[in-house]
Amino acid sequence: MSIHAVQTGGQDRVTKRQSWDNWAGNLHSSPIEIFRPTTEDEIVALVQQAANRGLRIKAFGAKHSFSGIAISDDYILDLTSYDQIVEVDSVNGYVTVQSGKKLSHLSEELFTYGFAMEDMGDIAYQSIAGAISTGTHGTGATFGCIPTQVHSMRIITADGSVLNCSKDENQDIFHSARVSLGALGILSTITLKCETAFNLHAVEKPIALDEVMTNLDDFVDSNEHFEFFWQPNMQNAFTKQNNRTTRPEEPLTDWENFKNDVLIGDFIANNLVKVDRIAPPLSRFIRRNLPVTYREDYVDRSYRVFTSERKVKFVEMEYFIPRAAAKDAMERYRTFLQQTGIVPSMSIEMRFTAADDIPLSMSTDRETCSFAIHLRTHERYQQYFEGFETLMREFDGRPHWGKMHFQTKDTLMHLYPQWEQFQVVRKKLDPDGRFTNAYLNRVLGQIE
Ligand SMILES: Cc1cc2nc3c(=O)[nH]c(=O)nc-3n(C[C@H](O)[C@H](O)[C@H](O)COP(=O)(O)OP(=O)(O)OC[C@H]3O[C@@H](n4cnc5c(N)ncnc54)[C@H](O)[C@@H]3O)c2cc1C
């Protein structure tokens, strides 16, 4: 831990810096102080304190972003204890929750009230505010990203004032704040429009990648939620087809869940490259047999089907391209691997999302295919990720704000038709850059 002098009202106070790492372990910072508020008043007081001391302040939810979006060298708010359900409107399905609530806890509690989120991403470790701030998404051509589920919010702005926003109140702010990158203020409470709790019928099975790509539109349109993973060098993709059902739960056993999510999906599939090097015959056996034996058909609560455990630590880049470009992009990706000789250790993932109208949403204005690549933390990613990014830019790809990418304001602004609208709100709510950091300065520019 390093020692730093902090300017406080003309006097130097010597403070021990704290240590902050993200989940993947690829980012580190040494903030002056990490606070763990439990009430809105405490958050307001901390924002005001930061302002009085001329410091920057950022909140984090679960540190599950791979980009530097949540980093601060000044004040950090750890909102993991600001996590209560505040109000449930059973008639309209509006549920108001404190912003640090983890999706795993939220979805379990929602079910006890008879509600559910209409769609979720692959995991439920994130906080609701973190998921909203980066435009986190699941899959389903008729489903928007998680921020489209937001009905209203309370935001603490740079001078410590608290404002409500929704489609009816402070509409311009609401419009931009649903995917805010943490740049507009601290989200205090969030009201979600929930669905009546539902079960999903899940069919998870291997299908030849060529067949998936040939019939991609059929798979995407005939399922509410379709996605697939593909480990380069394998013939088959792992497909997931999830659809609402009125059938009662027939869940997988704990062992089956562990075997599918952790042992096969996470550990074996993502370590095959190592096995290639150490024991080629074993690798050939796994590649031949793994994809044909993995097949599941079950019914479970929505959130248990949408999300999985992730034990292997990795880093990720994810690009959002027009849905119509998905097949071309896959072709180009396979050629790119052949040409460079890169054999990634981890699989790719393709998902689909409906268009929305949120200024900085990766799906703004267009139906989207998201194409994600992964490598284990500490593997060399530069050549692979840069090459992939170059490829995705040919398709006007937009990077996930919470994942790795190398773009800047200059290369990003033309991809978002309402870019200026967001900047106007940012300047209005945070004129002095209280909530900015190096990452935001890079991707959004300095506040002018
Ligand atoms: C294993 C894994 C799986 C993932 N799967 C998916 C997936 O399926 N789909 C997908 O789209 N993404 C996925 N992601 C990315 C992840 O959803 C996003 O990075 C998300 O933002 C992480 O949420 P968090 O709570 O950890 O937020 P953090 O990383 O802690 O913060 C993200 C941003 O939100 C801001 N923030 C947090 N709380 C507040 C608040 N109260 N007020 C204002 N700003 C706030 C932070 O300052 C920062 O800017 C995955 C990441 C990992 C590590």
The ligand as a Tripos MOL2 file, in Angstrom:
@<TRIPOS>MOLECULE
LIG
   53    58     1     0     0
SMALL
NO_CHARGES

@<TRIPOS>ATOM
      1 C1        -18.1460  -13.1830  -15.9430 C.3       1 LIG1
      2 C2        -18.8120  -12.0110  -16.6020 C.ar      1 LIG1
      3 C3        -19.9340  -12.2120  -17.3780 C.ar      1 LIG1
      4 C4        -20.5630  -11.1360  -18.0040 C.ar      1 LIG1
      5 N1        -21.6730  -11.3680  -18.7600 N.ar      1 LIG1
      6 C5        -22.2700  -10.3350  -19.3960 C.ar      1 LIG1
      7 C6        -23.4230  -10.5420  -20.1930 C.ar      1 LIG1
      8 O1        -23.9430  -11.6410  -20.3060 O.2       1 LIG1
      9 N2        -23.9330   -9.4620  -20.8560 N.ar      1 LIG1
     10 C7        -23.3720   -8.2210  -20.7810 C.ar      1 LIG1
     11 O2        -23.8480   -7.3070  -21.4430 O.2       1 LIG1
     12 N3        -22.3140   -7.9970  -19.9930 N.ar      1 LIG1
     13 C8        -21.7590   -9.0210  -19.2990 C.ar      1 LIG1
     14 N4        -20.6790   -8.7800  -18.4930 N.ar      1 LIG1
     15 C9        -20.2640   -7.3800  -18.2780 C.3       1 LIG1
     16 C10       -20.9870   -6.7960  -17.0760 C.3       1 LIG1
     17 O3        -22.3600   -7.0660  -17.1270 O.3       1 LIG1
     18 C11       -20.8460   -5.2740  -17.0450 C.3       1 LIG1
     19 O4        -19.5060   -4.9220  -17.0940 O.3       1 LIG1
     20 C12       -21.5170   -4.6740  -15.8040 C.3       1 LIG1
     21 O5        -21.3840   -3.2930  -15.8460 O.3       1 LIG1
     22 C13       -20.9180   -5.1730  -14.5140 C.3       1 LIG1
     23 O6        -21.7430   -4.7910  -13.4390 O.3       1 LIG1
     24 P1        -21.1010   -4.3730  -12.0600 P.3       1 LIG1
     25 O7        -22.1960   -4.2640  -11.0780 O.co2     1 LIG1
     26 O8        -19.9710   -5.2450  -11.7460 O.co2     1 LIG1
     27 O9        -20.6130   -2.9190  -12.4390 O.3       1 LIG1
     28 P2        -19.1620   -2.2730  -12.1860 P.3       1 LIG1
     29 O10       -18.1800   -2.9460  -13.0800 O.co2     1 LIG1
     30 O11       -18.8860   -2.2510  -10.7370 O.co2     1 LIG1
     31 O12       -19.4360   -0.7960  -12.7290 O.3       1 LIG1
     32 C14       -19.7810   -0.6040  -14.0860 C.3       1 LIG1
     33 C15       -20.1190    0.8720  -14.3000 C.3       1 LIG1
     34 O13       -21.2940    1.1870  -13.5720 O.3       1 LIG1
     35 C16       -21.0410    2.3100  -12.7520 C.3       1 LIG1
     36 N5        -21.8770    2.1910  -11.5580 N.ar      1 LIG1
     37 C17       -22.0260    1.1340  -10.7460 C.ar      1 LIG1
     38 N6        -22.9090    1.4450   -9.7810 N.ar      1 LIG1
     39 C18       -23.3190    2.7140  -10.0160 C.ar      1 LIG1
     40 C19       -24.2310    3.5830   -9.3950 C.ar      1 LIG1
     41 N7        -24.9460    3.2390   -8.3160 N.pl3     1 LIG1
     42 N8        -24.3920    4.8150   -9.9100 N.ar      1 LIG1
     43 C20       -23.7050    5.2070  -11.0140 C.ar      1 LIG1
     44 N9        -22.8310    4.4200  -11.6430 N.ar      1 LIG1
     45 C21       -22.6590    3.1880  -11.1520 C.ar      1 LIG1
     46 C22       -19.5630    2.2400  -12.4460 C.3       1 LIG1
     47 O14       -19.0520    3.4790  -12.0220 O.3       1 LIG1
     48 C23       -19.0640    1.8420  -13.8090 C.3       1 LIG1
     49 O15       -19.0610    2.9740  -14.6360 O.3       1 LIG1
     50 C24       -20.0410   -9.8220  -17.8500 C.ar      1 LIG1
     51 C25       -18.9090   -9.6250  -17.0600 C.ar      1 LIG1
     52 C26       -18.3010  -10.7080  -16.4410 C.ar      1 LIG1
     53 C27       -17.0890  -10.4750  -15.5900 C.3       1 LIG1
@<TRIPOS>BOND
     1     1     2 1
     2     2     3 ar
     3     2    52 ar
     4     3     4 ar
     5     4     5 ar
     6     4    50 ar
     7     5     6 ar
     8     6     7 ar
     9     6    13 1
    10     7     8 2
    11     7     9 ar
    12     9    10 ar
    13    10    11 2
    14    10    12 ar
    15    12    13 ar
    16    13    14 ar
    17    14    15 1
    18    14    50 ar
    19    15    16 1
    20    16    17 1
    21    16    18 1
    22    18    19 1
    23    18    20 1
    24    20    21 1
    25    20    22 1
    26    22    23 1
    27    23    24 1
    28    24    25 2
    29    24    26 1
    30    24    27 1
    31    27    28 1
    32    28    29 2
    33    28    30 1
    34    28    31 1
    35    31    32 1
    36    32    33 1
    37    33    34 1
    38    33    48 1
    39    34    35 1
    40    35    36 1
    41    35    46 1
    42    36    37 ar
    43    36    45 ar
    44    37    38 ar
    45    38    39 ar
    46    39    40 ar
    47    39    45 ar
    48    40    41 1
    49    40    42 ar
    50    42    43 ar
    51    43    44 ar
    52    44    45 ar
    53    46    47 1
    54    46    48 1
    55    48    49 1
    56    50    51 ar
    57    51    52 ar
    58    52    53 1
@<TRIPOS>SUBSTRUCTURE
     1 LIG1         1 GROUP 0 **** ****
